[in-house]
């Protein structure tokens, strides 16, 4: 059993992940900003922890994460306001990484997106630019830490039911994925996150994926040398 903190615990991916982790016996802290969301988190079998990570400093985040075995960052500002996007998707995410180091929480899984990289190529005039910049900066910072990190890079997210199958590519050196962007269900993203938390060989991996033909555990084993299905 592991003790896992899921930041952004009321998100659609996070709620699926909390349910999966709790069902396999992990102790899960679903961190949410809005106390009205606590009941939904608790319904998954996780423990709701009300904390506004956007406005918590590194010290408070360190106290929040201390005692956990792993952190999954699944929080986001949701777009719309560039200033808040930078505040959450970049600044708060980076503080959480620094806090994890200080708290002694080695394992860190970042939910990013397929096109995340410093040379993302998004037009500065695009409404997506702030998000692309924020995620690139957060992912780049994570790579500089000595955390046991994995970055998940799903393509466009859907609300369909899980298929349990993905096409997954290990992308090395900050390069662009060769995988053509398509779509993946949020529940399948949660399945991939749950799988990598149990797969030490995914440490240091950037994993790009769509829904596809290969069962999740097999896809992880195939994409990451040394992993076991």
N, C-alpha and C positions, 0 to 999 in steps of 0.2 A: 504494500500500500504506500502511495506517495501523497504528499500534501501539496496541492497545486493551486496557485492563485491565477484566476482568469480575470484579466483587467478588461473592462468593458463588458461586464457579465450579463447585461441584458440585451446585448446584440444578438442578431439571429443566428450567426455562427456560434457565438458563445453559449447560448442556451442549449443548442444541440450538443456542444462539447461537454458542458457541465453534466448533462444527462448521461452521456457515454462514460465519462470518467467516474461519476458516482456509481453507475451500474456495475463497473468493474471493481469497485471497492476503494477507489481513491477518495481522499478527503479533499473537498473542493471548496475554495473561497471564491465566490462570485462577487467581484468588486463593482459596485454600481454607484452612480452619482445621485440618482433620484430614489428616495426611500419608498416611493410608490411602486417601484419595480422589484422590491425585495421579495414579495410573495411569488412572483413568477420565477425568480431564481431559486427560491426554496423548493418550489414544486419540482425542480429537476433533481432534487436530492443534494444540492449544494447548500452551503451556508452563505447567506447574503451578508456582505460587508459594505456598509454605506460610507463612501469616501469619494471626494471630488478630486480626482487625480490631476485635473487641469490646473488646480490651484494649490496643490500640495507641493511643498519643497522637497528636496532630496532627503532631508532628515526624516520628515514625516513619512515619506514613501518607504524609507529603509525600515522604519518601525512597522509599517503595514505589511511588508513582505517577509520580515524576519520569521524564521521557523518553517517556511515553506521549502519544498524540494525543487520546485520549478515555477516559472512564471510564463503564462501565455498572454501576449499583448494582442487583444482583439478589439481595442477601443478605437474610436475615430470620431471626428467632429461632424461627419455626415455631409460635408461639402457646404457650399453656399457662401460662407463667410471666410475669406482667405485668412484673416487675422486669427480666427479661432482654429482654422485648419492647422496653421503653423503652431499654435499654442498647444493643441492636443496631439496631432499626428507626428509632429517633430519634437517640440520642446518637452512635453510631458513624457513622451515615449523615451527620449534620451535620459531624462531624469530617472525613469523607472529602471533603465539599464544600470545607471550609476548606483542606484539604490540597491539593486540586486547584488552588485559586487560588494557593496558595503555590508549587506545583510548576510552574505555568505550563501546566497542562492545561486548555485552554479548553472542550472539548466534554464534556458530562455528561448522561447519559441515566439517568433514574430509573424503575425499574419499580415503580409504585404500584398502585392499584386503582380501580375505577370510582367508588366513593363517596367517594374521598379529598377532604376539604375541612375547613376549620375548623368549620363548622356541620354536621358529618356526621350528627348526630341519633341516634347509637348510644346506647342506654340504658347509663348508668354501671354498672348491675348485670350487663350482658352480658359474657360472656367475650371478646367481640370488641372491647370498649371500649378496652383498652390499645393494641391494634393500630391502631384508628381514630385515636386520639389521637397515637400515635407517627408514623404516616404523614402526618397533617395537619401536625404540627410540622416534619417533615423537608421536606415539599413546600413549606411556607411559607418555610422558611429558604432553600431552593434558589432561590425566586423573588426573594429579596433579594440574591443574589450577582450578580456580573457575568459569571458563567459562561455559555457558550452551551448552555443547558439545554433538555431536552425531558422532559416527564413522560408516561409511558405509563400508561394507566388501563384495564387489561383487566377484564372482568367475571369471573364464577366460572370457575376454571381446570379443564380436564379433561385426561386423559391420552390422549385420542384422537389419531389421526394428523392431521397438518396438512391443512387444506383449501386453504390458500393464499388464502382469501377472507374478508373481514371487512366489517362495517358500522362505520364510523369517524366520530367527531364531534369537531370542534375546539371545545373548551369554553374560553370566554374569561372573564377577570376573576374566577376562583375560584367561578364559578357552578356549580350542579348540572347535570349532563348531562341533556339531554332524552331521550337514548337509554335505552330500557328495558333493565335489566340482564338478561342471559341467560347465555351461557357462551362460552368460547373455549378452544381447545386451547393447551397450553403451547408447542407447536412453532409455532403461528401467532403467539403473542406474540413468540417469537424472530425470526420473519420480519419482524414490524413493527419490532422493535428494530434489526435489520440494515438495514432500509429507511431508517429515520430517520437513522441514522448517515451515510448517503450523501445526505441531503436537507437542505441548509443552511436551507431555508425553514421547517423544523420547529423551529428555534431559538425558544424562548419559547412553545412550544405545549404545551397539555395535551390529550392525545388519548385519548378514551374509545372503547372498541371491544368488539364481540362478534364471534363468527363470523357471517358473512353471505354476501352474494352478489358482492361486488366484489373483484377481485384486489388483493392488498396494495398493490402499487406504484400502481395506479390510485386506490385508496381514499385513500392519502396525498396524491396529486396533487389529488384532488377536495376533500378536507377542508382542505388547507392552501393558501391562495392563493399562486401563484408556484412551487409545486412541480412537478416534471416526472415523469411516469411512466417 
